[in-house]
Amino acid sequence: MPTETRAAVLEAPTDDHDFAESRPVSVETVEVADPEGEEVLVEIRATSLCHTDVGFALGHFDVPYPLVLGHEGAGVVREVGDGVHDLEPGDHVVLGRIACGRCRQCREGHSQLCERRVPANETGRLRNGTVPFERDGEPVHHCLGVSSFTEQTLVTEDVAVKITDELPFDRACLLGCGVFTGFGAVENTADVELGSSVVIFGAGGVGLNGIQAARIRDASTVVAVDLVDEKLELAREMGATHTVNPNDVEDVVERIRELCPGGADYAFEMTGHEAVITQAVDAVGARGEAIVVGVPPHGHRSVDLDVYGMLFGEKSIRGSLSGSYNLSVAIPKLADLAVDGRLSLDPLVTDTRPMAEVNEAMAALEAGGQIRQLLVP
């Protein structure tokens, strides 16, 4: 029999950025199906708000509505379908991303590019084609195969990644998106070398983890760029050697090139803004790499590039999705780093709110002063 659960439901996107006033998300009772086959029922113990959730509220993604929001969550496995082999009730899990394990990309070790992920996400379904949430007999769609803004969610086995039970849930949930996205872009996508110069555009929940990775990889210069001084202060605490607030300089790229003579070796764009992608390319020197991590919204996905400068500097630009990680391997590794004290998660949590305040949490995130807010189911 389906189980009743309280969930944060986004009825439809809005163009009103004052979420506290427009209140596009409501917390209400929905039904979640029992697990079948390779499905897993997870009791959410902690979840956190990411800017991508705000993007859903603003209609930046082509998905069906209504949907149960949330994609950074951790919890306990409660039930499993008869096709589940690697999880059992009581396991502690972080909810990652869809990875079928069968398509060419998954078989070749690039599960972040799973060929079934995007079609499933765009239809608001699990990878196996089901919509596990229902309200008054009508479907309530799934969010990125996760839907963590709920007391209980149903996911496919590949999404629920088992971790050590030594890491508290209110820190483990951060490993469900922002940590692996930022950390992996530096450690895995770019494979930053000892002594490199690194620039991180955006010192939020993703960028700060890129800074941590650059520190761990022993980059010699780590420049954090952000419009919020409080975030830049935190960036220094987490490993940045220099900070730049664009409001305080005439030319951001020129300032970066002063800090990194000849240009940076690596520049990571973690904001999803067109102009910043251009700045990242301009900020790297000869044979430098610009890594695009942030997701631009619809209508803002074309950039101006100095192709002449790229050619004669042999620069490159590439994307990084989910830190280019195989998440079933990466998430447990990151959890172990956190337990060992090498990866700092505490500074990332700037507020804790009840789920009923999800609209206020989104408004606070849009205002720029928050890194990660925990939402209590």
C-alpha positions, 0 to 999 in steps of 0.5 A: 500500500502507498505511504502518506508522506509530507513533501514540499511540492512546487506547483508551477514555476514563477517569475517572482523572485520574492519567494517569501511573498509568492510562495510557489512551494507548499508542504502537503501530504502526498502518497509515495509508492512501495518499492518494487524491483530495483527501487528503494524507499528512503526515510529522509533524515536531512536535506539541504537547499541548492541553487538548482532548486531555485532554478526549478522554481523560476522555470529554468529547466524544462520539466513537468510540474507539479514536482517534489523538490530537492536533490541533496539528501541523506537518510536511512533505507526503509524498504527495498524491492526484490531486485535490489542487491547491494542495499538493505533496510537500515543502511545510511545513504546519500542520494546521488544521481541516476546511473543505469550501469548499462549504457555505454557511458556507464560501462566506460566509467562515466556514469555522470553522463548516463544516457538514461539520466536526462530523459528521466529528469525531463519527464519527472520520472525515475530511471525505470519510468515510474512516477512514485508520488501521487496526490488525489489520484494525480501524479506529482513528478520526481526531481532529478531522480531524488526528490529529497524535500519529503519525509520519505522518497522512492529512488532507484538503487543506483541513486542511493549510495551507501556511506559510513554511519560515522558521518551525521545525516545533517552533514552527509546530505551536503555530499548529494550535489554541491560537494561532489560537483565543486570538489570533483571539478577540481580533483577529477575533471581538471586533475589540478596539479601540485603548484598550479594556479586556480581561480574559482568564480563563485564562492557558494556551496559548489565553489567553496568545495572547489577551493577545498579540493584545490587546497588538498591538491596543493595548488600554489595560488587559489583565487576566489571571486564573488560579489559577497564579502562574507563568502570571500572571507569564508573562502579564505578560511577554506583555502583561498590564498587571494580573493577578488570582489568584482565590485572593488576592482575595475577589471576582474580579469586584469586583477586575476592576471596580476595575482597569476602572472601570465594567467591562471592555469585553471579557471572554474566557472561555478555561477552559471552566468554567461559573462562569467564564463567569458571571464574564466576563459580570458583569465587563463593563460597559455595552455590554460583550461576554463572549466564550466560547472554552473548551469546557465538558465534557458535563454542565457546559454550563448557566450562570447569567446576570444577565439583568436586568444584561445587559438594562439594561447592553446587554451581549452574550455570544457564542461564538468557534470557532477564533478565527472565522478562515478558517484557510487565511488566518489560519495563514500570517498568524500564521506571518509574525507569528511570523517577524517577531517580533511574535508570541511562540511560544518562551515557550509551550513549557514542556517537550519529551517523547518521544511515549512519555511522552504520559500523563505529559504529560497528567498534567503539563498537568492539574496546571496547571503547563504551557502547551504540551508538545512531543511528539516523534514 
